[in-house]
Amino acid sequence: MKRFFYAATALLLGWNTSAIAQKKLSEGTIAYDIVINTSSNKPQAADFLDGATSTVYLKGNKSRTEMVSSLGTQSTIIDGSKNTITILKEYGDQKYLINYTPANWKEANQKSEKVDFTYTDETKTVLGYNCKKAIGKLADGTSFTVWYATDLVPDNKDFQYLNRTLPGLAMEYESNVGNFKVTYTVAKINLSPVPAAKFDLPKSGFRVLSYEESKGQ
């Protein structure tokens, strides 16, 4: 009876330790550095992404992802409570606000709709977090590598369509842009509250387009 009690206590304590170590990420800011590999010394069209940053703001079921490159800024704002997706494009004097329906968003991310992940035992540390390696395979047969932290589990995974089924936060991952491979690596995580105004949409200064109209831009 005592052995059973001790075993049960140890099991419970072990479960509690695991539960405490795993942190639900419901609010905060995640900053990714972006590096592009063109495998060439000659200038490439995709080089504008090299040195770019992608910053994700999370607050409950809302997210805002801002990609800043030499061309300008593109922000994706997702409001889970309203089931709306909006993209803001700011390239010099050209400013567009594009509204997506859930069906539009699914179509736009069709390539990343079905990702099969193969999980490995390989690990490495990214920004102090122990990360596990997974290989993702897309429907077209292309594959990519992702390192994810099981200690950080986003409540809202809509902000990263490619990695939304991972059992943790993608700390370093690859994405294909045309024939080039782009690597995103977390440079900073801030768990401070995010102002609600961060998810407000501009009321003026942008040309409003539908998803269909945006295809011609």
C-alpha positions as CSV (number, residue, x, y, z in Angstrom):
1,M,0.0,0.0,0.0
2,K,2.9,2.4,0.9
3,R,4.6,1.6,-2.4
4,F,1.5,2.4,-4.3
5,F,1.1,5.7,-2.4
6,Y,4.7,6.7,-3.1
7,A,4.4,5.7,-6.8
8,A,1.2,7.6,-7.1
9,T,2.7,10.7,-5.4
10,A,5.8,10.6,-7.6
11,L,3.6,10.3,-10.7
12,L,1.5,13.3,-9.6
13,L,4.5,15.4,-8.7
14,G,6.0,14.6,-12.1
15,W,2.8,15.6,-13.9
16,N,2.7,18.8,-11.9
17,T,6.3,19.7,-12.8
18,S,5.6,19.1,-16.5
19,A,2.4,21.2,-16.3
20,I,4.3,24.1,-14.6
21,A,7.1,23.9,-17.2
22,Q,4.7,24.2,-20.1
23,K,3.5,27.8,-20.5
24,K,0.3,28.7,-22.4
25,L,1.2,31.7,-24.6
26,S,-2.0,33.7,-24.7
27,E,-0.5,37.2,-24.8
28,G,2.9,38.6,-25.8
29,T,5.2,39.7,-28.6
30,I,7.4,37.3,-30.7
31,A,10.1,38.8,-33.0
32,Y,11.6,36.7,-35.8
33,D,14.7,37.5,-37.8
34,I,14.6,36.5,-41.4
35,V,17.5,35.2,-43.5
36,I,17.2,34.2,-47.1
37,N,19.4,31.7,-48.9
38,T,19.5,32.2,-52.7
39,S,22.6,29.9,-53.1
40,S,24.1,32.5,-55.4
41,N,26.5,35.5,-55.2
42,K,24.5,37.4,-57.8
43,P,21.6,39.7,-56.7
44,Q,18.3,37.9,-56.6
45,A,14.7,39.2,-56.7
46,A,14.0,37.7,-53.3
47,D,17.0,39.4,-51.6
48,F,14.7,42.2,-50.4
49,L,13.7,39.8,-47.6
50,D,17.2,39.3,-46.3
51,G,17.5,41.2,-43.0
52,A,13.8,41.6,-42.8
53,T,11.9,41.0,-39.5
54,S,8.5,39.5,-38.7
55,T,6.9,40.5,-35.4
56,V,3.9,38.7,-34.0
57,Y,1.6,40.3,-31.4
58,L,-0.8,38.0,-29.6
59,K,-3.7,38.9,-27.4
60,G,-6.3,36.1,-26.8
61,N,-7.9,35.2,-30.1
62,K,-6.4,38.2,-31.9
63,S,-3.0,38.4,-33.6
64,R,-1.1,40.9,-35.7
65,T,1.9,39.9,-37.7
66,E,4.1,42.7,-39.1
67,M,6.7,41.9,-41.7
68,V,9.2,44.8,-42.3
69,S,11.5,44.6,-45.3
70,S,13.4,47.1,-47.5
71,L,10.2,47.4,-49.6
72,G,7.9,48.4,-46.7
73,T,5.6,46.8,-44.2
74,Q,2.9,44.2,-44.5
75,S,0.6,43.5,-41.5
76,T,-1.8,40.6,-41.1
77,I,-4.5,41.1,-38.5
78,I,-6.7,38.2,-37.5
79,D,-9.6,38.6,-35.2
80,G,-10.9,35.2,-34.1
81,S,-13.9,36.6,-32.3
82,K,-15.2,38.2,-35.5
83,N,-13.7,35.6,-37.8
84,T,-12.1,38.3,-39.9
85,I,-8.6,38.6,-41.6
86,T,-7.2,41.9,-42.8
87,I,-3.9,42.6,-44.6
88,L,-2.4,46.0,-44.6
89,K,0.3,46.7,-47.3
90,E,2.4,49.8,-46.9
91,Y,4.9,50.2,-49.7
92,G,6.0,53.9,-50.0
93,D,2.9,55.9,-51.0
94,Q,0.9,52.8,-51.9
95,K,-1.3,51.7,-49.0
96,Y,-3.8,49.0,-49.3
97,L,-6.3,47.4,-46.9
98,I,-7.4,43.9,-48.1
99,N,-10.3,42.1,-46.4
100,Y,-10.4,38.3,-46.4
101,T,-13.2,35.9,-45.6
102,P,-12.2,32.6,-43.9
103,A,-12.7,30.9,-47.3
104,N,-10.4,33.5,-49.0
105,W,-7.8,32.9,-46.3
106,K,-7.9,29.2,-46.8
107,E,-7.5,29.6,-50.5
108,A,-4.6,32.0,-50.1
109,N,-2.9,29.5,-47.8
110,Q,-3.8,26.4,-49.9
111,K,-0.2,25.3,-50.2
112,S,0.1,25.1,-46.4
113,E,-3.4,23.7,-45.8
114,K,-2.2,20.1,-45.4
115,V,1.2,19.7,-43.7
116,D,2.4,16.3,-42.5
117,F,4.9,16.6,-39.7
118,T,7.5,13.9,-38.9
119,Y,8.8,14.4,-35.3
120,T,12.4,13.5,-34.5
121,D,14.4,13.1,-31.2
122,E,16.8,15.8,-32.2
123,T,17.0,18.9,-30.0
124,K,18.7,22.2,-29.9
125,T,18.5,25.4,-27.9
126,V,17.0,28.6,-29.4
127,L,16.9,31.7,-27.3
128,G,17.3,29.6,-24.1
129,Y,14.4,27.3,-25.0
130,N,14.9,23.6,-25.5
131,C,13.5,22.9,-29.0
132,K,12.6,19.7,-30.8
133,K,13.0,19.1,-34.5
134,A,10.2,18.3,-36.9
135,I,10.1,17.8,-40.7
136,G,7.1,19.2,-42.5
137,K,5.9,17.9,-45.8
138,L,3.6,19.9,-48.0
139,A,1.0,18.6,-50.5
140,D,3.3,19.4,-53.4
141,G,6.0,17.2,-52.0
142,T,8.4,20.0,-50.8
143,S,9.6,19.7,-47.2
144,F,10.9,22.1,-44.5
145,T,12.5,21.9,-41.1
146,V,11.1,23.5,-38.0
147,W,12.4,23.6,-34.4
148,Y,9.6,24.1,-31.9
149,A,9.5,24.7,-28.1
150,T,7.1,22.5,-26.2
151,D,7.4,24.8,-23.2
152,L,5.6,27.5,-25.1
153,V,2.2,26.6,-26.5
154,P,0.2,29.4,-28.2
155,D,-3.5,29.5,-27.3
156,N,-4.1,31.0,-30.7
157,K,-2.3,29.3,-33.6
158,D,-4.0,31.1,-36.5
159,F,-1.1,33.6,-36.8
160,Q,1.2,31.0,-38.4
161,Y,-0.8,28.9,-40.9
162,L,2.2,26.7,-41.8
163,N,2.9,25.6,-38.3
164,R,-0.6,25.8,-36.7
165,T,-0.7,22.0,-35.9
166,L,2.6,21.9,-34.1
167,P,2.5,21.0,-30.3
168,G,4.5,24.1,-29.4
169,L,5.8,27.4,-30.7
170,A,7.9,27.4,-33.9
171,M,11.2,29.0,-32.8
172,E,13.0,28.4,-36.0
173,Y,11.5,27.3,-39.3
174,E,11.9,27.4,-43.1
175,S,9.6,28.7,-45.7
176,N,9.8,28.6,-49.5
177,V,9.5,31.9,-51.5
178,G,9.6,30.8,-55.1
179,N,12.8,28.8,-55.5
180,F,14.4,30.3,-52.4
181,K,14.5,29.1,-48.9
182,V,13.8,31.6,-46.1
183,T,14.6,30.9,-42.5
184,Y,12.7,32.6,-39.6
185,T,14.4,32.5,-36.2
186,V,13.0,33.9,-32.9
187,A,15.2,36.8,-31.7
188,K,13.1,38.0,-28.8
189,I,10.0,37.0,-26.8
190,N,8.2,39.6,-24.6
191,L,5.4,38.3,-22.4
192,S,4.2,41.8,-21.4
193,P,0.5,42.7,-22.2
194,V,-0.1,43.9,-25.7
195,P,-2.3,47.1,-26.1
196,A,-5.7,46.4,-27.5
197,A,-5.2,49.3,-30.0
198,K,-2.5,47.2,-31.7
199,F,-5.4,45.3,-33.4
200,D,-7.4,48.3,-34.6
201,L,-7.8,48.9,-38.3
202,P,-7.0,52.2,-39.9
203,K,-10.1,54.3,-40.7
204,S,-8.4,56.3,-43.5
205,G,-5.3,56.6,-45.6
206,F,-5.7,53.1,-47.2
207,R,-7.3,52.0,-50.4
208,V,-9.8,49.2,-49.5
209,L,-9.7,46.1,-51.7
210,S,-11.6,42.8,-51.7
211,Y,-9.6,39.6,-51.9
212,E,-10.5,39.2,-55.5
213,E,-9.4,42.8,-56.3
214,S,-6.1,42.3,-54.5
215,K,-5.1,39.6,-56.9
216,G,-4.5,42.2,-59.6
217,Q,-2.2,44.2,-57.4
